[in-house]
Amino acid sequence: MPETAGPAETNRAAIRRNKVVESARTLFAEHGFHSTGIAQIATTSGIKVGQIYRDFACKEDIVAAIAEQNMAVLLDEDGLRQAIDRGDLAGVRTWMIDLILRKTTQDDASLMPELLAESARNERINAIMLQCDARIRQNTVLALCQAVPDASDERVAIAADLMMMGVCCRRIALVQDDPAQMDSGIRLFIDQQIASLSGT
């Protein structure tokens, strides 16, 4: 009967996988997906090629892990659920603002355009990006329905699409900082969408 990994081994595996993912994130952002090989990722991460292939079957699996990390940070789904459970409308509004303004990593501005370009050529990357898009939209609709429960499904869908365009622009734009003007503009935009759905 095979032995199961204990907590220490599980933790070591998670640390090892994270090293690979973070190294790949940096390399993909600097050199592009096509120009980055597993050998480069191994050199940068300090993890042997054979071990990388035991953890990740291919580069696309590493991209999937990067996307999952980004979604966890970007969406803060637990924060949204907690605000909804408390009936905290200010918290839901803050979540919507943060969805657009929240940064994931320093390499995000370079990485996202690279992955979007690759998704046009690579079906697996395209599927990963579409899954991310669907997850963002699902949570955005959930937040808007909580903020304006009487709004029609059609109007919520339009507002969600507009907000997602804002998310996409922030992820693609080569912006190093979040200037105060951008911050205030996003807050105004969210308030306008809520007001529009409320009919006020």
N, C-alpha and C positions, 0 to 999 in steps of 0.2 A: 504494500500500500504506500503510495507516494506521500512524502511529508509535505505539509503545508508550510508556507513561509511564516516565520514568526514576526512579531511587531518590529524588531530591529532590522530584519532583512527587508520587510516591506518599506520601512522608512528609508533604508539605503537605496532601494530601487526607485523610490519616488524622487530622492535627491539626484540620483543618476539621470533619470529621465528629464528632470527639470534642467539639469546642466546641458543636456543635448538640445532641448527645446529653446533655451535662452541663447545658446550659441548659434543655432540655426536661424533664430529670429534676427540676430545681428547680421549674420552672413547673407541671408536672403535680402535684407534691407540694403546692405552695402553693394552686393554683387549680383543680385537677382536670383530667382529660383533656378533657372537653367544653368547658370554659371557656378552654382554651388554644388559640390559633390559631397557624398557621405564622408569621404576621406578628409575633406576640409573641416567638416563638422566634428569629426573625431579629433583632429589636431587641435582645434579651438577649444573643445569641451574637455579634452583629456580622457575621453572615453574611447575604448578600442572599437574599431569598425565592427567586429564580430558581435560585441555586446550591443552596439546600436541596433544591429539587425535583429537581435533577440528581443529588443524592446519595441522596435518600429520596423514593420515589414518593408517600408519604402519611404521616400521623402514625403509623399502625400500624407502618410500617417503622422509625420512630424507637423505638417501644416495643419492637420485636423487638431492636434494637441495645442498648437499656437492659437487657433481659432477658438477653442474651448476656453483657454485661459483668458483671451480677450473678451469673450462673451461674459465670463464670470465677473470680470472687473467692470466692463461697460454697462451691463444690464443691472447688476446688483438686485437680482430677483428677490432675494430674501428681504432687502430693504423695502421694496415695493409691496410685497405681501404683508409685511408688518404694518406699513402705513395703511393699507386697505383694511386689515383686521382691526386696527384701532379707529377706523373712520377718520383718519388724519388727512384731510384734504390738502392742508399746507404741505404735508410730507409727500403726498402724491405729486403736487405741483413741483416741489423741489426735485423729486425723482425725474420728472420730465425735463427740467432744465439741465440737470446733471447728465442725462442721457446724451445730450448734444455736447456739453462742455467737458465732460469727464475725459481725462486722458487715460490711455492704457499704458503705453511704454514710450520711451523717447524715440524708438525706431518706428513707431506706428505710422507716422506721416510718410515715411519712405516705403514701409512694408505693404500698406494697403493698396497703393497703386500697382505695385508689383504683383500682388495676388489677384487683383482684379484683371490685370492684363493676362496673367496665366490662366485665369478661369475661362477665357475665350478659347484657349487651346487645349485645355486639359479637363476632361469630363469630371474627374474625381474632385479637382479643385473647384470646378463650377458647382458641383453638388454641395460641397462644404459651404461655399459662399451663399448659395440659395438657402441652405438650412439656417445659417446665421441671420440672413435677411428675414426669414419667416419668424424666427424667434424674437427678433427686435420688434417686428410688426405686431406679433401676438401680445407682447408686454405693453407696447404703446397703446394698442386698442384697449387693453385691460385698464390702464391708467386713465385714459380719456373717459371710459365708461364709468369709472369710479368718480371722476371729477364732475362729469355732467351726465348723470344717469338717465335723464329723459331725452337725450339727443338721439336722433335716428341713426341706424346702422350706417346708412350711406354717408351722412355728414361726418360721423366718427371715422369712417374709412378714409375720407378725403383729408381730414385733419391729421390722421396717422401717417398718411403718405407724405404730407408736407413736412411733418416732423422728421420722418426718416430721410428725406432729402437733406435736411439740416445735419443729421447724424453723418450721412455719407460725405457731405461737403467738408465737415470738420475732420473726418478720417483721411480724406484725400488731400486736403489743403496742406501746404508745407508751412504750417504755423508752429513756431517754437513756443510761443507764450499764449496766454489767454488775456488779451488786452481788456481793460475795463469797458471799452466801447462795445466789444463783441459780447461780453458778459451781459451788459444791460440790454443790448439788442435782442439776445436770445430770450431773456426774461420777458421783454415786451412781446416778442413773437408768441411765446407760450400763452401769455395772458390774453392776447388777441384771439388765439385759437379757442381757448376756453370760453371767452366772451362770445365769440361767434356761435359756438355750439349751444351756449345758454340763451342765445337770442337777445343778448344785452349789448 
